[in-house]
């Protein structure tokens, strides 16, 4: 019943939140809904193609359609609106995740009293990483359900007692499904395969026993083989892609200093909860119940190791913080549990905390003034206002003009990669009736895609917009400046139509390619790119007709 009230609370918040947003969703903010929308359209026109799309994306895509299956059915049955999509994620992913979180906590702590599980429930259902990812349209929290199920198996089944083939396979499939849900859960899965065997053995055994250790190793080998088999059967295309890609190089642009990454995690989790998390670590060291101490140590180990592995590749965005926040919430919930049950007036503190957390969430979503006071920022969650711009009509006008006056006569490329304007945003505003070229955005990840300069029309924002430092997005800045300054390939373009002021002193312009490039222009353009990446010349990553 308490979880139901939590769902109704978040449901009301999300409805208000989405109603205040402008339709400027882009990239990951739009991907989940667009996938569900695409499947919904296929259900109406080509149901068999919808099934084929799901399996083909699972086979080879970094971001497959698996997480969009249930949301697509809901919007098919109810209404194709973003609000329905967000409500669906809350219901089918957030509610089970929260229920399983509380179940694991209560089982390990050995308590089923409502007063003891209220704080963990409020903590998880008001955590900005969880709520924020959902409000931005990420279904990623659903992947944690499979992580939780693996943990439930580990605290329910003694894998050292005998060979449990079915339950070992169940564990392996559960961990694989977290990877199926989102590829980047791989870091958490790796840490779990390292820590789960040790945790499970000592959760049920106080001392080492050769026979039991052998049984445990065999069971977890079966689980590991099960995960690998599922990967080979359903995602072999993706596996080949992963083996051929050096993600530490491809995601160089997304790698920031360690202190930035740590601050992102702590800010997402909430600095105001950090003291309770620290108390959780302290109480863990003094804990007399060995199972509880082992579990909190297990959470802390997975938190640290998964962060180290992930930070080696890139810095986390809000959805990447979900597994880190999961481990931290477990430790914080334990810290609060100890405080409330050991300190005089613990019940009052619990009541104050359970009132404060939802109020703080409302402030973080809808209020701006408190965040101008440095002290208040420390006791509030990360600020997370709705996506809104005052001059949305200008964006709508640009998209309408492109759709009506230019799309019928040739292809269109959006040569902008910033938060002001990008390809994903334009297509979303058009409700995907306007299809633009899939251009490259990040140098070392995408390299240069010639379709940009083959397009009949190019939309450029001045000043040139990038979402990363320009040194990582030469595939955007080099062609944009050549066209804006009429040099190199830019000599074959002319400005058409009128300008669109998207932000103060930031304008979008439409350019038409009126003639083919000369060999001299192509050479000039390529040499500009090769000046930044000399190895691209040998790999033929430049432009060629």
C-alpha positions in Angstrom: 0.0 0.0 0.0 2.9 2.4 0.8 4.5 1.7 -2.6 1.1 2.5 -4.2 1.0 5.9 -2.5 4.6 6.4 -3.7 3.6 5.6 -7.2 0.6 8.0 -7.1 2.9 10.7 -5.7 5.5 10.3 -8.5 2.7 9.9 -11.1 1.2 13.2 -10.1 4.6 14.9 -10.1 5.5 13.5 -13.5 2.2 14.6 -15.0 2.8 18.2 -13.8 6.5 18.0 -14.8 5.9 16.9 -18.4 3.1 19.4 -18.9 5.6 22.2 -18.1 8.1 21.0 -20.7 8.6 22.1 -24.3 8.9 19.5 -27.0 12.7 19.8 -27.3 13.7 16.3 -26.3 16.8 15.1 -27.9 19.3 12.2 -28.0 18.9 10.0 -24.9 16.0 12.1 -23.6 14.1 11.2 -26.8 15.4 7.7 -27.6 13.2 5.6 -25.3 10.0 7.3 -26.3 10.9 7.3 -30.0 11.7 3.6 -29.8 8.3 2.9 -28.1 6.6 5.2 -30.7 8.3 3.4 -33.6 7.2 0.0 -32.3 3.7 1.3 -31.8 3.6 2.4 -35.4 4.8 -0.9 -36.6 2.1 -2.7 -34.5 -0.5 -0.9 -36.5 1.1 -1.3 -39.9 3.5 -4.3 -39.9 3.3 -6.4 -36.7 5.8 -9.0 -38.0 8.3 -6.2 -38.8 7.9 -5.0 -35.2 9.0 -8.4 -33.9 11.9 -8.4 -36.4 12.9 -4.9 -35.4 13.1 -6.0 -31.7 15.3 -9.1 -32.4 17.5 -7.4 -34.9 18.2 -4.5 -32.5 19.0 -7.0 -29.7 21.4 -8.9 -32.0 23.6 -5.9 -33.0 22.6 -2.6 -31.5 24.3 -0.7 -28.6 20.8 0.5 -27.6 18.2 -2.1 -28.4 14.4 -2.1 -28.3 14.0 -4.5 -25.4 13.3 -1.8 -22.8 10.7 -0.2 -25.1 8.5 -3.3 -25.6 6.2 -2.9 -22.6 6.0 0.9 -22.9 5.1 0.5 -26.6 2.2 -1.8 -25.7 0.9 0.7 -23.2 0.9 3.7 -25.6 -0.6 1.3 -28.2 -3.5 0.5 -25.8 -3.9 4.0 -24.2 -2.5 7.0 -26.1 0.7 7.8 -27.9 1.9 10.6 -25.6 5.1 11.2 -23.8 3.2 11.5 -20.5 1.8 8.0 -20.9 5.3 6.7 -21.7 6.7 8.3 -18.5 3.8 6.9 -16.4 4.4 3.5 -17.9 8.1 3.6 -16.9 7.1 4.5 -13.4 4.6 1.7 -13.1 6.5 -1.2 -14.8 10.1 -0.3 -13.9 10.2 2.1 -10.9 7.6 0.4 -8.8 9.1 -3.2 -9.0 12.6 -1.8 -8.5 11.5 0.0 -5.4 9.6 -3.0 -4.1 12.6 -5.3 -4.6 14.9 -2.8 -3.0 12.8 -2.7 0.2 12.4 -6.5 0.1 16.2 -7.1 -0.1 16.8 -4.5 2.7 14.2 -6.0 5.0 15.4 -9.6 4.4 19.0 -8.8 5.1 18.2 -6.7 8.1 15.7 -9.2 9.4 12.9 -6.8 9.9 9.4 -6.5 8.3 8.1 -3.6 10.5 6.6 -0.8 8.5 8.5 1.8 10.5 11.8 0.1 9.5 11.1 0.0 5.8 9.6 3.5 5.4 12.9 5.3 5.1 14.4 2.9 2.5 11.2 3.2 0.4 11.1 7.0 0.6 14.8 7.2 -0.1 14.6 5.1 -3.3 11.4 6.7 -4.6 12.7 10.3 -4.1 16.3 9.7 -5.2 17.0 12.2 -7.9 19.0 9.7 -10.0 16.0 7.4 -10.1 13.4 10.0 -10.5 15.4 12.2 -12.8 16.3 9.5 -15.3 12.6 8.5 -15.5 11.4 12.1 -16.0 14.0 12.5 -18.8 12.6 9.5 -20.5 15.3 6.9 -19.6 13.9 3.4 -19.0 17.3 2.4 -17.6 16.1 1.8 -14.0 14.5 -1.4 -15.3 17.9 -3.0 -15.6 18.4 -2.8 -11.9 15.4 -5.1 -11.4 17.5 -8.0 -12.8 20.5 -6.9 -10.6 18.1 -7.0 -7.6 16.8 -10.5 -8.6 20.4 -11.8 -8.8 21.0 -10.4 -5.3 17.8 -12.0 -4.0 19.0 -15.4 -5.4 22.3 -14.8 -3.6 20.7 -14.3 -0.2 18.1 -17.0 -0.7 20.0 -19.9 -2.3 23.1 -21.5 -0.8 25.1 -22.3 -3.9 27.7 -24.1 -1.8 25.3 -26.7 -0.6 25.0 -28.7 -3.8 25.0 -28.3 -7.6 21.8 -26.3 -8.4 21.8 -26.2 -12.2 18.4 -24.5 -12.6 19.1 -21.8 -10.0 22.6 -21.3 -11.3 21.2 -20.8 -14.9 18.6 -18.5 -13.5 21.3 -16.4 -11.9 23.3 -16.2 -15.1 20.3 -15.3 -17.2 19.3 -12.6 -14.8 22.7 -10.9 -14.9 22.7 -11.2 -18.7 19.3 -9.6 -18.9 20.7 -6.5 -17.1 23.2 -6.3 -19.9 20.4 -6.9 -22.5 18.5 -4.0 -20.9 21.4 -1.6 -21.2 25.0 -2.4 -22.4 26.7 -0.2 -19.8 25.4 -2.4 -17.0 28.4 -4.6 -18.0 30.6 -2.9 -15.4 28.2 -3.8 -12.6 27.8 -7.4 -13.9 31.6 -7.8 -14.0 31.9 -6.7 -10.3 29.0 -9.0 -9.3 30.6 -12.0 -10.9 33.7 -11.2 -8.9 31.9 -10.5 -5.6 28.8 -12.7 -5.6 30.5 -16.1 -5.2 32.4 -14.8 -2.1 29.4 -13.1 -0.7 27.0 -16.0 -1.3 29.5 -18.5 0.3 30.1 -16.6 3.5 26.5 -15.5 3.7 25.6 -19.1 4.4 28.9 -20.4 5.8 31.1 -19.2 8.6 34.2 -21.2 7.6 35.9 -22.5 4.5 35.0 -26.1 3.4 36.7 -27.6 0.3 33.6 -29.5 -0.8 31.3 -26.5 -0.4 33.8 -24.2 -2.2 33.9 -26.6 -5.1 30.1 -26.6 -5.3 30.0 -22.8 -5.2 32.7 -22.5 -8.0 30.8 -25.0 -10.2 27.4 -23.2 -9.7 28.9 -19.8 -10.5 30.7 -21.3 -13.5 27.4 -22.6 -14.7 25.9 -19.1 -14.2 28.8 -17.5 -16.1 28.4 -20.0 -19.0 24.7 -19.3 -19.1 25.3 -15.5 -19.4 27.9 -16.2 -22.2 25.5 -18.6 -24.0 22.7 -16.0 -23.9 25.0 -13.4 -25.2 26.2 -15.6 -28.1 22.7 -16.7 -29.1 20.9 -13.3 -28.9 23.6 -10.7 -29.1 26.5 -12.1 -31.2 26.5 -9.1 -33.6 26.9 -6.7 -30.6 29.6 -8.9 -29.1 31.6 -8.7 -32.3 31.2 -4.9 -32.3 32.4 -4.7 -28.7 35.4 -6.8 -29.4 36.4 -4.6 -32.3 35.9 -1.3 -30.5 38.3 0.3 -28.0 35.7 2.2 -26.0 38.4 4.0 -23.9 39.4 5.7 -27.2 36.0 6.0 -28.7 34.7 7.7 -25.6 37.7 9.9 -25.0 35.5 13.0 -25.4 33.3 11.9 -22.6 36.1 11.3 -20.1 36.5 14.0 -17.6 38.8 14.4 -14.5 38.2 11.9 -11.7 37.0 14.6 -9.3 34.4 15.6 -11.8 33.1 12.0 -12.1 33.0 11.6 -8.3 31.2 14.9 -7.9 28.6 13.8 -10.6 27.9 10.6 -8.6 27.7 12.4 -5.2 25.6 15.3 -6.6 23.2 12.8 -8.3 22.9 10.7 -5.2 22.5 13.8 -3.1 25.0 15.5 -0.8 22.2 15.8 1.8 22.1 12.0 2.1 25.9 11.6 2.2 26.3 11.9 6.0 23.8 9.0 6.4 25.9 7.0 3.9 29.0 7.7 5.9 27.3 6.6 9.1 26.4 3.4 7.2 30.1 2.7 6.6 30.9 3.4 10.2 28.1 1.2 11.6 29.2 -1.5 9.2 32.6 -1.6 10.8 31.0 -2.0 14.2 28.2 -4.4 13.2 27.9 -7.6 15.2 25.5 -9.4 12.8 27.9 -11.0 10.4 25.4 -11.3 7.6 24.5 -7.6 7.7 28.1 -6.7 7.9 28.9 -8.9 4.9 26.1 -7.5 2.9 27.0 -3.8 3.5 30.6 -4.7 2.7 29.4 -6.4 -0.5 27.5 -3.2 -1.5 30.6 -1.0 -0.7 32.9 -3.3 -2.7 30.6 -3.2 -5.8 30.2 0.5 -5.5 33.9 1.2 -5.5 35.0 -1.4 -8.1 32.2 -0.6 -10.6 33.0 3.2 -10.3 36.7 2.5 -11.0 35.9 0.4 -14.0 33.4 2.8 -15.4 35.5 5.9 -14.9 38.3 4.4 -16.9 36.0 4.6 -20.0 34.0 7.8 -19.5 32.5 10.1 -16.9 28.9 9.2 -15.9 25.7 11.0 -17.1 22.7 10.8 -14.8 21.5 7.4 -16.0 24.9 5.8 -15.6 24.8 6.7 -11.9 21.9 4.4 -11.3 23.9 1.3 -10.2 26.2 3.5 -8.1 23.3 5.1 -6.5 21.7 1.7 -5.8 24.7 0.6 -3.7 24.9 3.9 -1.9 21.2 3.9 -1.1 21.5 0.5 0.4 24.4 1.7 2.6 22.5 4.9 3.5 19.3 3.0 4.3 21.4 0.8 6.7 22.9 3.9 8.3 19.5 5.4 8.9 18.2 2.1 10.2 21.0 2.0 12.8 20.5 5.7 13.8 16.7 5.4 14.1 16.9 2.3 16.2 19.8 3.3 18.5 19.3 6.9 19.1 16.7 8.4 21.5 14.1 10.1 19.5 14.8 7.9 16.4 11.2 7.7 15.6 10.9 11.5 15.4 14.0 11.6 13.1 12.5 9.0 10.9 9.2 10.9 10.6 11.0 14.2 9.8 13.2 12.4 7.2 10.2 10.8 5.5 8.4 14.2 5.2 11.6 16.0 4.2 12.6 13.8 1.3 9.4 14.2 -0.9 9.3 18.0 -0.1 13.0 18.3 -1.1 12.2 16.4 -4.4 9.4 18.9 -5.2 11.7 21.8 -4.5 14.4 20.3 -6.8 12.0 19.8 -9.6 10.0 23.0 -9.5 11.8 25.7 -7.5 14.8 27.8 -8.4 15.3 30.4 -5.7 16.6 28.0 -3.0 19.5 27.0 -5.2 20.8 30.6 -5.2 21.6 30.1 -1.5 24.9 28.0 -1.2 23.9 26.4 2.2 20.5 25.3 0.9 22.1 23.6 -2.1 23.9 21.3 0.2 20.7 20.1 1.9 18.7 19.7 -1.3 18.8 17.1 -4.1 20.4 18.1 -7.5 18.2 20.7 -9.2 16.3 19.1 -12.1 13.9 21.6 -13.8 11.7 20.7 -16.7 13.1 21.1 -20.2 11.6 24.4 -21.3 12.4 27.3 -23.7 10.5 30.5 -24.0 10.8 30.8 -27.8 9.7 27.3 -28.7 7.7 28.8 -31.6 10.9 29.7 -33.3 12.0 26.1 -33.2 8.6 25.0 -34.5 8.8 27.5 -37.3 12.2 26.3 -38.4 11.0 22.7 -38.4 7.8 23.6 -40.3 9.8 25.5 -42.9 12.2 22.6 -43.4 9.4 20.2 -43.8 7.3 22.3 -46.1 9.9 24.3 -48.2 13.0 22.1 -48.3 12.5 18.5 -47.6 10.5 17.8 -50.8 13.4 19.0 -52.9 16.4 17.2 -51.2 17.9 15.8 -48.1 18.6 17.9 -45.0 21.5 17.7 -42.5 21.5 19.5 -39.2 25.1 20.7 -38.7 24.8 21.4 -35.0 25.6 19.2 -32.1 24.8 21.4 -29.1 21.9 21.6 -26.7 20.6 24.6 -28.6 19.9 22.6 -31.8 20.7 19.1 -33.0 19.4 16.4 -35.4 17.5 14.5 -32.7 15.7 17.7 -31.5 14.6 18.6 -35.0 13.2 15.2 -35.7 11.4 15.1 -32.4 9.8 18.5 -32.9 8.5 17.2 -36.2 7.0 14.1 -34.5 9.4 12.2 -36.8 7.7 13.3 -40.0 10.9 15.1 -41.0 13.9 12.8 -41.5 17.4 14.3 -41.6 20.8 12.8 -42.4 22.5 10.8 -39.7 25.7 12.9 -39.4 28.8 12.2 -37.3 29.0 14.1 -34.0 32.1 12.9 -32.0 35.4 12.6 -33.8 36.9 9.4 -32.3 33.6 7.7 -31.9 32.0 8.4 -35.2 34.8 9.7 -37.5 33.6 11.8 -40.5 30.4 10.8 -42.3 30.2 12.0 -45.9 26.4 12.1 -45.9 26.7 15.5 -44.3 28.2 17.1 -47.4 26.0 15.1 -49.8 22.9 16.7 -48.4 21.1 19.3 -50.5 20.4 21.5 -47.5 22.4 22.1 -44.3 21.2 23.9 -41.2 24.0 25.7 -39.3 23.8 27.5 -36.0 26.0 30.6 -35.4 28.0 30.6 -33.2 28.7 27.0 -34.0 27.2 24.7 -31.4 28.8 21.6 -29.8 27.8 19.7 -26.7 31.4 18.8 -25.9 34.6 20.8 -26.2 35.2 21.7 -29.8 38.5 19.8 -29.9 36.5 16.6 -29.8 34.0 17.6 -32.5 36.0 18.7 -35.5 33.6 16.8 -37.7 31.1 19.5 -36.7 33.2 22.6 -36.5 35.4 22.2 -39.6 32.5 21.9 -42.2 30.4 24.5 -40.3 33.1 27.2 -40.3 33.9 26.5 -44.0 30.3 26.9 -45.0 29.7 30.0 -42.7 33.0 31.6 -44.0 32.6 30.5 -47.7 35.9 28.7 -47.9 36.8 25.2 -49.0 33.6 23.2 -49.6 31.7 26.2 -48.3 32.1 27.9 -51.7 29.5 25.5 -53.1 26.8 26.7 -50.6 24.5 29.7 -50.5 22.3 30.9 -47.7 18.6 30.6 -48.4 15.4 31.5 -46.5 15.7 33.6 -43.4 17.4 33.4 -40.0 15.9 31.9 -36.8 17.0 33.4 -33.4 17.0 30.3 -31.2 18.6 32.0 -28.2 19.7 35.6 -27.7 22.3 36.2 -30.4 22.3 32.6 -31.5 20.9 32.1 -35.0 20.1 29.1 -37.2 20.6 29.5 -41.0 19.7 27.3 -43.9 22.3 26.7 -46.6 21.7 25.1 -50.0 24.4 23.2 -52.0 24.1 24.6 -55.5 27.0 22.9 -57.2 29.3 19.9 -56.8 32.6 20.3 -55.0 35.8 20.7 -57.0 38.8 18.5 -56.3 40.5 21.6 -54.8 37.7 22.2 -52.4 37.6 18.5 -51.3 41.3 18.5 -50.8 41.1 21.7 -48.7 38.4 20.2 -46.5 40.2 16.9 -46.0 43.5 18.5 -45.1 41.7 20.6 -42.4 40.5 17.3 -40.8 43.8 15.6 -41.3 45.6 18.4 -39.6 43.8 17.3 -36.4 43.9 13.6 -37.1 46.8 12.6 -39.3 46.0 8.9 -39.2 42.6 9.6 -40.8 44.3 10.1 -44.2 45.6 6.6 -44.3 42.2 5.3 -43.1 40.4 7.4 -45.7 38.1 9.0 -43.1 37.8 12.2 -45.1 35.2 13.2 -47.7 35.2 11.7 -51.2 32.5 11.8 -53.8 
